[in-house]
Amino acid sequence: MATAALIDSAMRLELDGGLDADNKPVVKYKNFAHVKTSSTPDQLYAVANALSGLQVYPLVMITRNDSFAIHS
């Protein structure tokens, strides 16, 4: 049976960049690699909100991307 081991985690902030010349929404992204794999969703939420205060654009969404190693 195969098992999965969490090896890395990253966080992405999606920011509202307004509208372009054609009135289409512009999305800006800020990526943060090597997030502690033991971080809880509440911890990531708190950090993301603190970081969003340093950004020019308002925060729309926070995503977490986990990477796993699959072993047999």
VENURJO-V616816 format. One line per field, one symbol per residue. phi: phi as a letter, one per 40 degrees, with the letter a starting at -180 (. if undefined). psi: psi as a letter, one per 20 degrees, with the letter a starting at -180 (. if undefined). burial: + if it has 9 or more other C-alpha atoms within 8 Angstrom, else -. Layout:
phi = ???
psi = ???
burial = ???
This chain:
phi = .cbbbcbaabbbbbbccgbcccgccbbbbbbbcfcdccccdcccccccccccccccbccbabbbbbbbbcbc
psi = pqqppphqqqqpppqojbqahjkqqppqqpporlqpiiprhhghgggghghhiiqhqqpgqpqpoqpqppq.
burial = -----++++++++++++-+-----+++-------+-+------++--++--+-----++--+---+-+----
